[in-house]
Amino acid sequence: MLSSRNLFREILENDRSFQLFCSIAASGEAQGGWENARIAALLPESMKDLAPKITRHGADEDKHGRIFNALLKKRGLEPVPVPLETDYTMLLERRGIGLAHEKLRRDEPLTEHDVIVYLTHSRVTEQRASDQMAMLLASCDDDSETARAVRMISNDEDAHLAYCHEELLRLVARGHEAAIRRALRRTAMAENVIHREVSLSVMSHMGRLLDWPAVKTVPIAAGIHTMFAYERFGGWRRMVNLTMPEQLDPLGQPARSTAPVV
């Protein structure tokens, strides 16, 4: 039966596809770690209170990158180059979503609007990460080593998502609602397109590595396009709603273990 769970299991069980999957994931997490560290360093004076949380967010992303690399090492594998067409973070930046790396490399303070751009970008992309880690966790439940690593990352992504909800709602209360709503919708619409493109590219690479026949790749591509259409015509709303999380200050809590899986 062709299902997301079965596809993930097949990818995880093959060394070559597992190698590419972990390399793509580790690269994305490392980029997120660098971005958050730079944003924390460049916050405007009026928002310096966010620095510890953004720093924690970046440290978590760095930790996730180490975890994926440790999973590779556990199987005697090395990271491989990430195909450009699968680089989710870079493709979003090219669409003008989030804060440009060029801006983050300059030692110039960010504005409050820049922070709104960062938080709305994070709200949308962390929703995607939370959903995907939950799906991945359900696919590796018979591999305790991988499941333990994925569960740690999944819990962190949930905390990151809750943090974005909380901080954006605080900014709404300070009068930024219109700007936040505009930025959320624009980000969600662009992310929807990039997610489709990256998903198709990743599955194309996986198909070649796993020798998938057309009878398998065609319905996979059709499923990706169907999900895109669903999100385009209404599903995107789950990416932009704002709800105060049950656990407040999720990134102000003590950090979980930073030790990578070995």
Phi, psi and omega in degrees: 000131181275111180216162178302319180299313181293323178296313179299318181298319179295319179296318183288333185275343180261130184300317184291317179287324176298320179299314179292317180302310182293325179295317178297314182295315181297319179297316180297319180293320179297320177298317179298322178297315180296315182301313181295322178297318180292320180297317179300323182285337188251010182301144174292158183304325183291349183232021181299339180295342179279346188305313181298324181288318180292322176298317177298318178302312180297320179296322177297317180297318176300317179300318180297320177299318178295324180296314180296321178292326178292325176297321175298312181301322181301328180261012177072029183246154176251153175299149177243159178302143180271122177302136185303324183287354177254004183276088184306312183297314181295318181293324175296318180298320180296334177276003179080023181259133183083187180269128182297142178299326178301318178295319183289337179282341179278146178270054178243134181302143175283166175259170176298324177297320177301320181292323175297318177300315179299313184290323179290320175301314181293322180301318182285312184288329177288331173298316179297315181296317179299315180297316184289323178292325177296319178294318180295320180299321179290343183265349184237027184292345179263004177241095188299324182296308180293319181299321180296318179294314182295322180297319178298314180294318180300316178298320178296317181297322177297320179293321178297318180296316179298320178299318179296316176303310185298313184290323178293322177294327176294321178289327174301316181295338179270006175101012183259018188301314184299314180296321181293316180297319179297314182294322179297314181295314180300317181294316181298318181294319179289319180298322178304315180293313182296320179298319177297313183297316181292319179300316179297319181293315180298313181294329176295315178295317180296321179300320179291319181293326184259004179056045178289136177282165180301327181298343178259318184290326181297310178293331176296312178298320179297321178296321178295317179294324178294317178296320177301313181297319178300314181291324182294325185253033173144326181297339180299339183298330179292342180276348188237349180291157181233124181224130179296125183292155178296318178265108181283155178053052184297334179265005174263357179280161177304139181291147172286171181309136178261003182287128177290159176288134180228000000 
